[in-house]
Amino acid sequence: MKQFTEPIRITKKQTGKEKVTAAASLNAYLLDPVSVAPKRLRPAVIICPGGGYEHLSDREGEPIAMQFLSMGCHAFVLNYSIAPEEFPYPQMELAASVSLVRSHAEEWLIDPEKIIVCGFSAGGHLACSLGAFWNQEFLYGPLELTPEEIKPNGMILAYPVISSGPYCHQGSFLNLLGADGTNEAARRLVSLEYQVGSHTPPVFLWHTSTDDAVPVKNSYLLADALTEHGVSVEMHIYPAGCHGLSLANREVSGEDGRCIVPQCQNWISLAKTWLEHL
């Protein structure tokens, strides 16, 4: 396996805003070619950890990448910008990451039609944002890219932040929007049940009914919107489990064992099957 880090730099000119934090980075995990099929192209999964657009959860980064590697996918973890950076800065970083991976498809033996974005909690909002906005000029234009270069081919969303309405995770939207955090028009723009459409790529979605931070209603609202627009969606709602489960096993759980929920652990194998039929 090859492991390296690629910088993801968005300039002040591209955003129209002052740059405050350090440049984002994309941690790459590339499987070595196998001798029986040295030219085999693999799917690529770009992982966006959660953290309420305030921090990045390491439990939703490399441990997830290792799982996708075991499935035969190349994996990438995006360390995107968080507050005080604001929308659409992290969205532009994810768009640039998809373009970077696609531009290296031949070199890295990646199937350019199987570049998947995978997000957890606020990282799920980020991933879904690209699925909603990849064809919008405000996102691809400043990057001097085409919509096709930044388009994800599918989305894997784990207990995602979706709605800025009554069921919102308030902190995520305040961090993402900054001074516009209470502006009704700005909040509706990033309330993704209103922004997905027939252009949105297929979705694998899971959540728990007892999520105490991001209400499960976020996933129901998204699934309803996707279905209304004829977008393929596979959704799994587990009856119990706290927010931020990641893999729901001991590897990603603290000493209290709160995040060990055996009945939720199969989501990753279900995602594998979904990927194989994408």
N, C-alpha and C positions, 0 to 999 in steps of 0.2 A: 504493500500500500504506500502511496505517496501522500504526504501531508505537507501543506504549505498555506501561506496566507496571502491573499490579494487585497490591496487597498481599494476602497470604494470612495472616490472623492467627488463631491458635488460642490461646485464653486459658488461664490456669492453672486456672480452674474446669472447663474442658472436659477437661483432661488429668489433673487431680489432682496435677500436678507443678509445681515451680518452672520458670519460663521462663528459659533461660540465654542462648541466642543470639538474634540479631535475627529479626524476622518474615520468613517466606518471601515470595517474590514470583513472579509469573507474568508473563513477558515475552510479549506478544501481537504477532503478525504477521498482519494481516488484509488479504486481497486486496480491491482495489476492485471494486465491481460492474461488470459489463460491459454496455455499452449495449444489446446484442441480448438480454440476459436479466437485467435489473436486479434481479429478485427471486429469482434463483437461489440456492438453499440449498446450502452446501458442507459437506463433512465437516470436522471439527476434530480435529487431532492434538495431544495434550498430551505433550511430550517430557520424560523424566526422565533426565538424564545420569548416568553411572556415577561411581565414585570410592570404592567400599568403605564407604559411609556415613561417610567421613572427609573427603572433599573432593568437588567437582563438576568433572567434566571439560568444559572449554569445547569440546573437539573433538567432543563428543557433544551439543552444544546448538545453537547458531545454524547451523552447517553442515548439520545435519539438518533444521532448520526450513526452510532455503532449498530443500532438495530437495522437501519436502512442498508448499511454495508452488508450485513448478514443476509439481506434479501437479494443481493446482487446489484444494488444501486450505488452510484456515486453519491456522496453526501457533502453538503456545504452548510456551514452555520454562519448566519449573518449577524454580526455585531453592529446593529444599526444605531443611529442617533436617537437619543431620548431627550426629555426636557432638560434644558430650556429650548432645545430645537423644536420646531412646530411643523404641523402639516403644511405642505406635503413633503417635507424633507425626508423623513424615513421612507415614505412611499417612493420617492425618487431613488433612494439608495437601493431598495429592493428591485425596482425596475432596471437600474443599472446593473445589478447583480445578475438578473435573468439574461440581460443582453450579453454580459461578459461570458457567462457560461455557454450561451448559444454560439457566441463567436469563436469559442475554443472547442466546439463540438467535435470536429475532426481530430484535433490534436489529443483531446482527452477521452476520445472514444465514447462520446455521449450521443444519444439519439436526440436530435434537435426538436423532435416532435413529442418528446416525453420529458419536459422540464417542469417539475412539480414544485409548488410552494407549499410549505407546511408550517402552520403557526399555532401557538398556544396562547390562550387568553388574549392579552393585548397584541401579542404576535400573531394571533389568529385574525385580529382586526387588520393588522398590517397586510397579511397574506391575502385576505379577502378584498382589501382595498385595491390591490393590483388586479384581482379578478374582475372588479367592478370598473376600474378606471384605465385599464391598459390602452383603451382606444380613445382616450381623452387627450386633447392637445396640450392641456396644462401640465400633463405628466410627461409625455414623450417629447413634446416640442422643445422645451429648454434643454433636454439632454441631447438634442440633435439626433434622435433615433426615430425609427418608424414604429408604429403600433405592433407590427409583427415581430420586431426584435425584442420587445419587452413582454410579450404575451405569455402568460403561463399556460401550460396545457392541462393542468388540473390543480386542485387545491385539497389539502388535508388539514382540517380545522379541528382543533381540540379545545373544548369549552371556550369558544371564541367570544370576545367582546364584539357585539354587532350593533346594537341599538343605543342611540343617545336619548331615547324616550323614557317612559316610566320604569323600564327594567334595566336601566343603564348601570354600568360600573362608572360612577361619576368621576373618580380620579383619573381614569384613562383619558376621558375626553377633556378634562381640565388640563392635563399635562400635554395632550396632543395639540390643543387649540390655543393654549396660552391666554393671551389677552382676549381672545374671541371665545373663551370657554363658555360664556353664557349667551353668546350671540345665536339667536334662533336659526338664522339662515346657515351659519357655519356649522352648527350642530347637525342640522338636517343633511348637509352635504356629506358628513362623515357617518351618518346613520345608514348602514349599508343595506338594510332591507329595502331602502328606497332607491338604491343605486345599482343593484345587480339587475341583469336583464338577459335577453337571449344570447348576448355576446359573452356571458360569463362562462368559464370553462367548468367541466364536471367537478363535483364536490363530494368528498368523504367527510362526514361530520359526526362528532360524538360529544357527549356532555353527560353530567349526572343530574338527577332530579333534585338532589339535596345540595347542589352547589351554593355555598353561602356567600360568595363574592360576586360572581357573574351569574345571574339567574338563568336557569335553563330556557326560559322564555326567549332569550337571545337566539338560541339555535332553532327554536320553533318558528320564530319570525323569519329567519333567514330561509329555512326550508320551505315555508309557505311561499315566500317571494320567488325562490328558484323554481318551484313547481309551477307557479303561475306563469312563468316565462318559458316553460318547457325545458329547463336545464336539468340534466341528470344529477340526482343527489341520492347518496346513501347515508342514512342517519341512524345512529345508535344512541339510545338514551338508557343509561344505567340507573337502577333504582336508588343507589346510595353511593356516596363518596364526596369528599370535600373538594374544594377548588385547588387546582394546581397539581393534580395527581401525576402528571407526566406519564411514566410507564406503570405507575401504581404498584411498584414492587420495592423490595428492600434496597436495591441499588440507588434509588432516588428518594428514599425516605429517611427522615431523621430518627433519632433515638426513640422518639415517642411512638413510632410506627404508624402515625396517623395517615400517611399516604400509601400504606400497604393495603390495597383493596383487591383481593384475588379475582372477584367477578368482573373487574374492569380491565384486567391485564390482557385480555384477548383482543383489545382494540387494534393493537399493532399487527396481529396476524390477519385480522379482517382488512386492515389497510393494505396489507401485502396482496391479498386476493383481489382487492379493488384495483390496485396498481397493475396487476398482471392482465386485467381485462380492460384497461383504459385504452 
